[in-house]
Amino acid sequence: MEPQQHLLNYSCLGGPSVNIDMASPFFWNFVFIELPPATVPSSITVAPTWSALCFPDLYIPNLFSWDTVPAPGGFGTFATPVIPNSWCGKLLFQSLAFGGSGIELSTPTVIDVN
């Protein structure tokens, strides 16, 4: 996953959503969101338990289902939430897909909202 903007300078006044692009060999990708603290939380190593080919770490404990993103031709795009007034922080996204060798995790992406 790759955000089109890594830093949203909204001055804690809220702002529009932005797009995140993803490349995936899987048609359906299940995207999860987390609102981590100032430092990105610890992860749990799940590979090769799930799949020897996936990103090895799952970021928890507060991942919530965000979107189901199709990636026809290997690419897809989804939008972040609209940022509410008086909120600043980080948005962490990670996707999951079911591959031929098991559950596949994407590399996580983090967007800073200032």
N, C-alpha and C positions, 0 to 999 in steps of 0.2 A: 504494500500500500504506500502511496505517496500523496500527501496533502498538497493541494495547489498553493497553499500558504501555510508555513510552519508557525507563524506568529501573527496573531490577530490583535492589533493595537486599537482596542475599542475604549480604552481609558475607563474600564469598568462601567460603561454607559450602555452596554448591550450592543448587538449588531446582527447582521444577517448571517445565515449559514454559508459555509464554503464547501466546495466539492473536494472529494478525495478520490483519486484514481487508483485502480487496482489492476494488476495483471495476475491472471489465474488460469491454469489449464482446466479448471473445473467450471461447468456451466453455472451451478448454484453455489453461492458463497454466503455463509451466515455470519453477519458482522455483529460484533459485540462492542459495547462502549463502557468505559470506566471513567470516573471522575477522581483521579488519584490526588493524593496530597502533594505538597511542594516537591517532594522527592518521589520518583516513580517507585511503586511498591515492589516487593520481592515477587519472584515467580516460582513456579513449580516445574521441574524438568519432567516432561512426559514422553519425549522421544528417547529411545526407539520403542517404548511401550505402545504408542499409537501408530507411528509410522517412522521408519528410519529416514524418510525423505523430508519430513516437515521441520519447521522451525522448532527447536527443542523445548521451548518454554511457554507455559501458559500463565498469563498474568491474572491473578485473582487477588482478593476474594470478592471484588465488587463488580465483576463483569455483568452487564445487563444486555439482553438482546436488543439490537438497534435496527437492523435492516437485513433483508434478504436480497442479495445483489446478483443478478445474472451477469455472466461474463462471456457472451457469445463472441467467438473469434479470439478469446483469451484476454479481453479487456472489459472492465466495467467501471462505473462511477456511482458514488452515492454522496448525499449531503449530510453535513453535521447538523446538530440541532441549531435553531436560532438561539443566540446567546441573550439571556435575559438581562435587564438592567441591574446594575450593582453586583454582577457576578464576574469574578476573575479566577483563573485557575488553569488546570490542564485537562485536556480531553485525550484519552488513550483509546485507540481502536485496535482490535485484532479480529481476524476472520477465521472461520473454520469451514472446512469442506470435507466431503467424504470421497476419498480417492481409492484407487484400486488396491493400495496397500494399507488402507486404514484411514484414520482421521488425520487430516492435514491441517496444520496451523500456519497462519501467515506471520510474517515479521510484523511486530506491532508498530504503530505510528503514534506520535504524540504531537498535539498542537497546543502551544501556549496561548492563553487568552489574557491579555493585559488590559 
